[in-house]
Amino acid sequence: MKKMLNKDQNQEVGNSATAIQAGGSVTVINVGVTASEVMEIASNVSKAVFYELTGTAKETASIRVEEITEQVIKKLEMDYPAGLQKAIDPDFQYALFTVQKEYARSGDKDLGDLLVDLLVDRSKQEQRDILQIVLNESLATAPKLTDSHLAALAVIFLFKYTQNFGVGNHQLFGEFLDKHILPFVSKLTKNQAGYQHLEFTGCGSIGFGGQSLESILGTVYQGQFLKGFDKSEISNRPISVGFDPRFFIPCLNDPLKIQVRANSKENLEKFIEDQGVSSEDKARILELFDLGKMSESEIKEKIITIRPYMADVIETWTNSAMQSFTLTSVGMAIGHANIKRLIGEFANLSIWIN
């Protein structure tokens, strides 16, 4: 388009551009890509979805694509408005096309929510790095998985790769399980073929041996599974800081005794160092943390007492490839997105993939 402002000035601009001229200075404010423009771009991207479809299939696909595109834009506007500007990026458009195509094929609401979460996370990556590549791959992999596969990835990711620092007692531990594990319990399976498929799709690998769920929880949340010790143990060692409430509390499992105030040894070591405690006291407090730790059978019993449905989770974990399954970066990204899809906010994926 050519636009004449006066006999001395002319400009060549594109169809979607704005030409501004003046005799003096001009301030230009670039408002970027709007939501309506993103919808138009997305509509153009989606045309390839319908290329070989006819009749009712084409109409159904069109409805689904419009639905998922609106969901993407709404999620971006709510969680990450700056991501709307990614609509002009070729790689983002390809990722969007993947979401549109896969949702048009299945119409599965849960899969759609998962893909939208993955795409929004992908929009937050400013450059082509490992996280962006993993999220792109996750968008292509997730549609190959069933609800059981997705549930397994979420539970494995949660138990093997995360720790909730807000778990301070049995009530909070139970609430943590209710929020993060209970939604997946009915979908977990012991079927070996399911884990072989997860391996085939690049979500992880089945190793030899494995680690029991009791062992994992007994390490990550050790403070929940202590029998406690007599207060005299502190003076007998001796520990110079004495019965300091920074380090000792009444035992969660026996109020007549006390225990070290920590969930895991790793966190305890860091906390002691931050408090400037002597190396001698540090070693003795760490010794007390292991004093009276429950056996695995006792840990199992306590977990089931706190939340009876965990009996099914432990049984499935013990008698399936879950206990020996190691997640790849793609498996972590999908497991992470599946948790976030159900519970809302969750720690940033870059903690695990960077």
N, C-alpha and C positions, 0 to 999 in steps of 0.2 A: 504494500500500500504506500502511495506517495502522498504526502500532505504538505500543501503550500500555506505558509503563514503570512508571508509578504513577498514581494518581488525579489528580495535578497536572500531569503532563507528557504531551504527545503531539507527534508529528511527522508531516509529509507528506513522503515521499521517493519517488524514482522506482524503477523495477524493478531497475535496475543499481546503485543507490546504497546506501550504508551509513549508518544513523542511529546517532549516538552522543550520549548524554546522561549527565550526572553532576551531583552537587551541587557539586563543586569544579571545578578546572581539568582540561582534557583536552588531550592532545597527539595530533594527527592526522598520521599519515604517509601521504602520497599516493604509492602505488607506481606509479601510471600504468597504461597499457594493457599487458597481458601479451601474449606471443606467441600464446597460445591464444585470447585475445580478438581479436587481430588476425586470426587465421584465421577466427574466427566472422564478423567484420565483412566480411572478404574474400569469404567464402562467400555472404553476403547480397548483396554488390556483384555477384557473378558470376551471379546468377540471371537478370539481363537478357541474358546471353550465350546462354542456352538457350531464351529465350522462344519463338522461332519455329522451333526445331529439333525434329526428331522421330526416333524410331528409333535406328539405329546412329550417325547423325550426332550426336545428343544425347549418347549414351553416350561417344563419342570426345571430344567437346568437354568433357564433365565430367571425364574423366581428365586431359586436357591442362590444364584450368584448375586442378585440384588440384595438378598437378605444378608449374606455373609459380608458383602462390601459395606453395607450400612453399619454392620456390627464392628467392622474394622475401624471405620471412621469415628464412630461413637467412642470406641475404646481409646483411640489415639487422642481424641479431644479431651477425654476425661483423665487419662493417665499420663500422656506425653504429647501435648499439642505440637511441640517442635517436630514430632515425627511426621506430621502432615507434609512438611517440606521434602521428605524423602520420596514423595510420589513422582518426582521428575527424575529420580535415579534409576537407571536401567536395571541394576541388580535388585533393587527393592520391587520394581514392577514385575520382575521375574518371580520373586518370592510371593508377591500378591497373586500373580497368575496361578501359582502352585496351590495357594489356599482356595482360590475360586474354583479351580478345576477339581480338586479333591472333594470339596463340599458339594459341588454340583453333581458329582458321581454318587455320593453316599447320602447326603441330606442328614447325616447323623449330628444331632445337636451337640452332644458331648465332644465329638471330634471337632466340630466347628469352633466351640469355645476354646479347645486346646490349641488349635491352629491360630486362632486370633491372638491368644496370649503369646505364642511363640513369635508371631509376626511383629507384635508390638515390642517385644524384647529385642527383636532383630533391628527394629527401627531406631533403637537407642544407640546402636553402634555407629560411631562417626567415621570409622575407617575399616578397611578390609583387614580384620585380624582373626585370630583363631576362634573367638567367640562368635563373630559374624558367620564364619564358615560353618561352625557347628550348628548354629541356629538354622541356617539355610538347609543343611543336611537333615536336621530334625523335622523340618516342614515336609520334606519328601518322604521321611521314614515313618512318621506317626500314623499316616493313613493305612499303613501295612499291618497295623497292630489292632488287636481286639481289646475289649474292656479288661479282660483278664491280664493281658500283656501289660497294659498301661498301669493297672493296679499293682502288679508285681514290681514294675520299675519304680513306682512311687514309694512302696514300702521298703524295698531294698535301699533306695537312695536315702530315705529318712533314717533307717536304722544303722546303715553302714557308713554314711558320709556326713551326718549332721549331729549336733548336740543342742538341746534347748536349755539355755542358761537360766530360764525362768522357773525350772523345776526345782522347788525348794523343799517339798514335802510330798507325802503320798497323795494328798488331794490334788495338788498341782500336777503330779505325774499322771494321775488318772484323767484329768482334764486335757492334758497334752495328748494322751492316747485317744480320747474321744474325738478330739478335733482333727488329728492328723492320721490316725490309723483306722478308726471305726468305719469311715466311709468306704474303705477298700476291702474290708474283711470278707464280705460275701462274694467278692469277685476273685479272690485268690484261688489258685489251682495248684495241684501237685503234678499235673500232667507234664511229663518230661518233654514231650513234643513242643509244648508251649515255650519252654526255655531254650530249646534248640532253635526255634523260630526267632526268638530274641537274639540269639547268637548269629543266626543267618542274616538278620537285618542290620547287624553292626551295633546293636545296643549293649553288648557285653559278651562275656565268655564264661563258660562253665569250667571251673577248675577242679583240682583234686582235693579231697578232704572237705574242709569247710569249717565254719565257726558257728557254734550254737547261738541262738538268740539270747539265751540266758547269759552266756559269756559276754556277748556284746553289751547288753544292758547292764550287766554287773560291772563292766568296766567304765562305760560312758556315764552311768548314773549310779556309781558305786555307793555314794552317800545314802541312797534309798535302801540299801541292802546290808546294813551293818547291825551287828548284835549289841554293839556298845561295850564299854569297859568301865571299871570303877574309877572314880576321881583320883584315887591314890596313885594311879599309873602316871599321872602328870608329875607328881612330886617325886616318885620313885625313880624316874628316868635320869636326872631331873630335867625339867623344862623351865628355863628361867622366867619366861613370860607368865607362867602359872596358868590358872584357869581363866584364860583371856577369851571373852565372848567373840572376839574376831576369829578365833580358831576352834572354839569348842561350843557345843550346844547339847541339850538333852537328847538322848538317843531317840530316833524316830520310831524304832521298833521295841524299845524298852525304856520307858520314862524314868526308871530307877537308875539308869546308867547314862553315860555321856558318850558323845562321838565327836569326831573331827567335823568341822563345818565346811564341807565341800562335797561336790558331786563326783568329780573325777580327779585322779592324781595329777594329771597334766595341768588342770586349772588351779589345783592346790599349790603346786610348785610355783607357778607364776604369781599367785596371790601372796605367798610367803615372801618371795623376793621383793615384791612391790612394797611390803610392809617393813622392809629393812631388818628382818629377823636374822640372828646369828646363824652361821652354817650348822652349828651344833644343834640348835633348837629346830632348825629346818629338818635335819635328818631324823630327829626324834619324833617330830609331829607327823612326818611321812610314815614312820614306822607304826605309829598309833592308828593312822588311817587304814592300814591293812589289818589291824588287830580286830578279830571278831567278824571278819567278812563272811557272809553267808556262802554256803556251797551252791553249786548250780541248781541242785534239786530244791534247795530252800528258796533260792531266787525265783525259780519257776513258780513255786507255791505262793510266794508273796505277790508276784505279778498277777496271778490268776485271782488271788484274794482281792486285789485292788480293782481289777477289771476282768470278770469271768470270761468275756469273749476272747481274751488273749489266749485262752487254752487252744482255740482253733488256729490262731495265728502261729503259735509255737509249734503245734502239731504239723501244720502245713510247711513251715520253715524247716523243721527237722526232717521231714520225709519228702523233700523236693530239692531241686537244684538251687533254690533260693540261698541256702546256706553257703554254697560255693560259687555263687554268681558274682562276677566283678563287672561293674558298669564301665562302658566307654564314655567319652565326653558326650556323645549323642544320647546314650542311655540316661546320663545324668540330666541333660537338658530337658528331655521328655518327661522324666520322673519329676523334676523340679516344676515344670509347667503344669503337670497333672495335679500336683499338690496345690499350687497357687490357684488353679482353676476352681478348686473346691473351697479353699479356706481364705482366699483373698490375698492379702499381703504376705510375702515371704522374703527371706534374705535374697540379696542380689545373686544371680547365677555366676557373676564374675568372681565370686569368692572361691568357686570350685574350678572354673575354667578361665584361665588368663594366660 
